Amino acid sequence: MVFMYNTGTGTGSTVEQADLTSQINGSRDVFTIPEADTSSVRVYFNGLRQVQGENFTVTNSTSITLDFIPQIGDFLTIDYTPA
């Protein structure tokens, strides 16, 4: 799903969503993401937005590290602006 939001500068930026749920295996805490502007990544665990620096770290433009291990049956999604 792609949607637009206003950055406040009068121009819109495309924000995309990615579902990382298929990567959950009950022991993994590092997840591969589509190439993203690292400052734009927002992580949602079971629908709840996580706090960067407390619940997750953007490792680089293509991966995130969670401070917890999701279990099979959990949901993990992100919003991001493509790099």
PLY file of the C-alpha trace (Angstrom):
ply
format ascii 1.0
element vertex 83
property float x
property float y
property float z
element edge 82
property int vertex1
property int vertex2
end_header
0.00 0.00 0.00
1.29 3.45 -0.89
-0.13 6.69 0.44
0.87 10.34 0.52
1.43 12.60 3.46
2.39 16.25 3.66
5.86 16.91 5.01
4.89 20.42 6.04
7.01 22.00 3.32
4.18 22.17 0.81
5.32 19.04 -1.01
4.22 15.47 -0.48
6.47 12.49 0.09
5.52 8.93 -0.72
5.35 6.73 2.33
5.25 3.01 1.70
4.35 0.10 3.95
6.04 -3.28 4.19
4.82 -6.38 6.00
7.75 -8.18 7.67
5.58 -10.80 9.37
6.81 -13.61 7.10
10.35 -13.10 8.49
9.27 -13.87 12.08
10.54 -17.27 13.25
10.56 -16.97 17.05
14.33 -16.45 17.35
15.11 -13.59 14.98
15.56 -9.95 16.03
17.14 -8.55 12.83
14.79 -7.97 9.89
15.42 -7.05 6.27
13.48 -4.03 5.04
13.13 -2.39 1.63
15.78 0.29 1.07
14.59 3.23 3.13
15.52 6.70 4.28
16.72 5.66 7.75
15.13 8.67 9.45
11.69 7.74 8.09
11.29 4.16 9.37
8.35 3.56 11.72
7.88 0.07 13.15
4.57 -1.45 14.25
4.46 -4.61 16.37
0.99 -6.19 16.56
-0.38 -2.82 15.44
1.37 -0.77 18.12
3.96 1.78 17.03
7.38 1.12 18.53
9.82 3.77 19.78
13.09 4.08 17.88
16.03 3.76 20.25
13.92 1.98 22.87
12.22 -0.85 20.97
14.19 -0.92 17.72
17.22 0.45 15.90
17.53 1.17 12.20
20.78 -0.70 11.56
21.20 0.61 8.01
19.00 1.45 5.01
17.99 -2.21 4.58
17.67 -3.65 8.10
16.26 -3.04 11.55
17.11 -4.67 14.87
14.40 -5.13 17.47
15.09 -5.05 21.21
12.78 -8.06 21.56
12.06 -11.28 19.68
8.65 -11.54 18.01
7.00 -14.94 18.21
5.21 -16.84 15.46
1.69 -15.41 15.29
2.84 -11.83 15.93
2.64 -9.15 13.24
5.47 -6.81 12.19
5.04 -3.98 9.72
6.85 -0.76 8.85
6.10 2.57 7.22
9.03 4.19 5.42
10.08 6.64 2.74
12.11 4.92 0.00
15.77 5.97 -0.16
0 1
1 2
2 3
3 4
4 5
5 6
6 7
7 8
8 9
9 10
10 11
11 12
12 13
13 14
14 15
15 16
16 17
17 18
18 19
19 20
20 21
21 22
22 23
23 24
24 25
25 26
26 27
27 28
28 29
29 30
30 31
31 32
32 33
33 34
34 35
35 36
36 37
37 38
38 39
39 40
40 41
41 42
42 43
43 44
44 45
45 46
46 47
47 48
48 49
49 50
50 51
51 52
52 53
53 54
54 55
55 56
56 57
57 58
58 59
59 60
60 61
61 62
62 63
63 64
64 65
65 66
66 67
67 68
68 69
69 70
70 71
71 72
72 73
73 74
74 75
75 76
76 77
77 78
78 79
79 80
80 81
81 82
